[in-house]
Amino acid sequence: MGQEDWAELQRNLEATIPVYDRINRFATMGQDKRWRKMVRSRLPKEGSILEVGCGPGTFAEMIPERELTCLDPIPEMLSVAEKRVNSNRDPPAKFVEATAENMPFEDGSFEGVCSLFSFRDWFDKRAGLAEVKRVLKPGGKLIIVDPAKMNRVHGWFGYLWMRIWVGGYARFICKMKDHPWKWLTKTYVHFGTTKTYVKMLKDVGFKDVKSKVVFPGMATIWTAHKPE
Ligand SMILES: C[S@@+](CC[C@H](N)C(=O)[O-])C[C@H]1O[C@@H](n2cnc3c(N)ncnc32)[C@H](O)[C@@H]1O
């Protein structure tokens, strides 16, 4: 994705904030909550966690007991997330404006890094993964969830699901033809297969790379470790 497309994507993501959770729940028929729980159960049991692309804080608020840093390039996302996430936690989570590709953290800062429904939007995924590896402690764990394709046929079903099911509902809720959720379909079309990112994670130097397509086939969870 070019810089101009990415800037347009960011404007559209910002426009989703008021209806983000509602449309996600409908789009995934309630499965997104289960997928978030799967990510939570895969996080390292101790130590500091970084969520890359925290959006409006939907996942971050599910881990109130963890030492947490939330990163996102959109200031409005961070401001909404901070109010929501820090209303019930002590010490508060930190909120940082940056991109995955260029993170303002020291090497080896986190035991765990997670990214939920954001990896698809990174403009340079390889550079972002290399940054994640840099900021993880040796042995630290990365968990990503996003809707990847298993193959071309599965990709077509995914495309139709987003275009018709999600797009139709978003159009109804947002009451506009040119609604921001159209970008979900665009980023999905450009996103690779589950195997593409297994290979990329290995190429970047992660080990124990695993992927699992989660029921009912709309999303993939990847896990990987930084070598000791
Ligand atoms: C769909 S939201 C995900 C929200 C949240 N993680 C959740 O669990 O629902 C995707 C987020 O990724 C962020 N994002 C897009 N490109 C990014 C990048 N290059 N680096 C980090 N975050 C990015 C967007 O700003 C947006 O807030």
PDBQT file of the ligand as one rigid body, heavy atoms in Angstrom, charges set to zero:
ROOT
HETATM    1  C1  LIG A 301      -9.332  -2.272  13.157  1.00  0.00    +0.000 C 
HETATM    2  S1  LIG A 301      -8.381  -1.381  14.305  1.00  0.00    +0.000 S 
HETATM    3  C2  LIG A 301      -7.976  -2.613  15.517  1.00  0.00    +0.000 C 
HETATM    4  C3  LIG A 301      -8.468  -2.319  16.897  1.00  0.00    +0.000 C 
HETATM    5  C4  LIG A 301      -8.143  -3.255  18.026  1.00  0.00    +0.000 C 
HETATM    6  N1  LIG A 301      -6.811  -3.800  17.988  1.00  0.00    +0.000 N 
HETATM    7  C5  LIG A 301      -9.156  -4.361  18.213  1.00  0.00    +0.000 C 
HETATM    8  O1  LIG A 301      -8.820  -5.308  18.916  1.00  0.00    +0.000 OA
HETATM    9  O2  LIG A 301     -10.271  -4.297  17.727  1.00  0.00    +0.000 OA
HETATM   10  C6  LIG A 301      -6.854  -1.278  13.423  1.00  0.00    +0.000 C 
HETATM   11  C7  LIG A 301      -5.921  -0.263  14.006  1.00  0.00    +0.000 C 
HETATM   12  O3  LIG A 301      -4.622  -0.453  13.412  1.00  0.00    +0.000 OA
HETATM   13  C8  LIG A 301      -4.033   0.817  13.313  1.00  0.00    +0.000 C 
HETATM   14  N2  LIG A 301      -2.953   0.820  12.320  1.00  0.00    +0.000 N 
HETATM   15  C9  LIG A 301      -3.060   0.982  10.982  1.00  0.00    +0.000 A 
HETATM   16  N3  LIG A 301      -1.850   0.978  10.409  1.00  0.00    +0.000 NA
HETATM   17  C10 LIG A 301      -0.945   0.799  11.412  1.00  0.00    +0.000 A 
HETATM   18  C11 LIG A 301       0.479   0.717  11.450  1.00  0.00    +0.000 A 
HETATM   19  N4  LIG A 301       1.200   0.824  10.337  1.00  0.00    +0.000 N 
HETATM   20  N5  LIG A 301       1.056   0.547  12.648  1.00  0.00    +0.000 NA
HETATM   21  C12 LIG A 301       0.318   0.423  13.764  1.00  0.00    +0.000 A 
HETATM   22  N6  LIG A 301      -1.036   0.493  13.794  1.00  0.00    +0.000 NA
HETATM   23  C13 LIG A 301      -1.659   0.678  12.621  1.00  0.00    +0.000 A 
HETATM   24  C14 LIG A 301      -5.173   1.734  12.922  1.00  0.00    +0.000 C 
HETATM   25  O4  LIG A 301      -4.885   3.075  13.210  1.00  0.00    +0.000 OA
HETATM   26  C15 LIG A 301      -6.342   1.169  13.711  1.00  0.00    +0.000 C 
HETATM   27  O5  LIG A 301      -6.570   1.873  14.895  1.00  0.00    +0.000 OA
ENDROOT
TORSDOF 0
